[in-house]
Amino acid sequence: LGFFIAVGIAWAFDLTEEGLVRTKVKREPTVAKAPHHIVIGNKTLAVIAAVAVAVAVWSWCGRPSAAGPITSIAVLPLANLMGDPDQEYFVEGMHEAIITELSRISALKVISRNSAMYFKDKDILTPEIAQQLNVDALVEGSVLKAGNRVRITAQLIHGTSDEHLWSNDYEGDLTDILSLQKTIARAIAKEIGLALKPEEESYLASAPQVNPEAYNLYLKGWHFRTMQSEESMPKAIEYLEQAVALDPTFARAWAALGYSYVMMQWVGGWDRDYSYNRMKPALDKALELDPNLPDAHAGLGTYYERYKSDLLTAELSFRRALELDPDNVHARYEYGLFLLRRGRLDESLGEFRWAYELDPLNSQPQHGIGYVYLATR
């Protein structure tokens, strides 16, 4: 349903570099006709009014209502309205960004991108998706970009009833894309009636501007990083290094770059010392620019545990990441491994189970649960 609404909007309006404009429609010349008067009596008007009221009441009473509060949500893959498969990296980046912003809200369980992506291009009914992911509601939407102008359509759907609860369009310049993403997350939270903590309100209220070219490079780097292969990781690093060279104040790009360096040790055969010694300065730079960046704190947890054996600092880093972003599956899984290696099995199992709740279609949290049960035998 969301896709067809988005297509309808795209048909009615064009996104240009000047903004959203209504599509010009070629009209056929019309022939003026003499007015034809219809006389309606008072009784007829009364009957029509009564019928209208009855229909309105019937519609309101018969409309399905959301059963219970919404405390869990999944953002389904966004539709690419640009007609260009080469822009898929941009659409996926917007999808990930909306998930990331929503996951900063502690009162809301947000399914991770990994599990949400399973439903890309699949013809599955909303209630079935909600059941598989164990969520109360789903977000559908689309992305359209023209030059440096971006329009994101989002709509909220109740998982059980398939009721369309809310929808809206958000348009802005690529320079303000981080603010646009936070605006969408804030609107969704408001629509489902979540009470945000003061720090969450503050976080979602503002965002720095970005260099559009650097942001595009960042999204390309992120796209290749998610593939986690020997072939993709050098491309990820190349794009991310270009992004921070172009915009040295781009904290998220520094954080992504830092973790990419250590991933090259795991999948690309880089020397251990070389990888970690490049990782640390990038993460430090990210936190210098944004002290509340969860991924950077999680990366430092990995650095201090696996490279420096500084277990206290490692644990504090993992816990800070999860304090900032409770639904960060990567941080929760890494912290679960940290606890497992310390023999703190009950705590470890709790982290892996939480990660599984957030990412039920990803085998990694399930493996973590299995590791704990093996350790107890």
Secondary structure, DSSP 4 states (H G I P E B T S, - for coil): -HHHHHHHHHHHEEEETTEEEEPP-----------------HHHHHHHHHHHHHHHHHHHHHS----S---EEEEPPPEETTS-GGGHHHHHHHHHHHHHHHHT-TTSEE--HHHHGGGTT----HHHHHHHHT-SEEEEEEEEEETTEEEEEEEEEETTT--EEEEEEEEEEGGGHHHHHHHHHHHHHHHTT----HHHHHHHH------HHHHHHHHHHHHHHTT-STTHHHHHHHHHHHHHHH-TT-HHHHHHHHHHHHHHHHHS---HHHHHHHHHHHHHHHHHH-TT-HHHHHHHHHHHHHTS--HHHHHHHHHHHHHH-TT-HHHHHHHHHHHHHTT-HHHHHHHHHHHHHH-TT-HHHHHHHHHHHHHT-
